[in-house]
Amino acid sequence: MSQHIVVQEEKRFVFGWDQPLKSFYLQVHDSTRAEDEQIIVWLGATADTKMYNVENLVHAAYRHGLLIDYPMRVTLYGDKDDGV
């Protein structure tokens, strides 16, 4: 499983490729909330939210305030291709 972390002000974005689930995932953490309530978005872990393509992850991240740039997209393609 790959894991990439981007911190923007009070939000922490955790995303990558989960090989056992065969899905990209995205978590958005809000540090202004209580510790047990900080995860405000968790996509990719259930059948309804699976993301098979980098573009799906990019669009989901953008909807939640994160722009994934081209070099990171290339890295994510590599993560999936390598089965990380």
C-alpha positions, 0 to 999 in steps of 0.5 A: 500500500502506498501512502502520500500525505499533504498538509494544508492548514488544518487539513491533512490529506492521506492518499495512495493505492491499496493493493489488497483492496485494488483501489485508490483511497483518500482520507481527509483529516481536520485537526480542528476536531476532536481526535476521534472525529478528525477523519471527515472523508474516507473514500476507497475502502468500501465497494461504493467508494472504490477508485480504480483510476488515478483520475477518480482519485484526482477528482475526489481530492479536488472536490475536498480541496486538494489539487494533485499535480502531474508529478504526483499523478505519475507517482500514483500510476507507478504505485498501482502498476508496481502493486505497492 
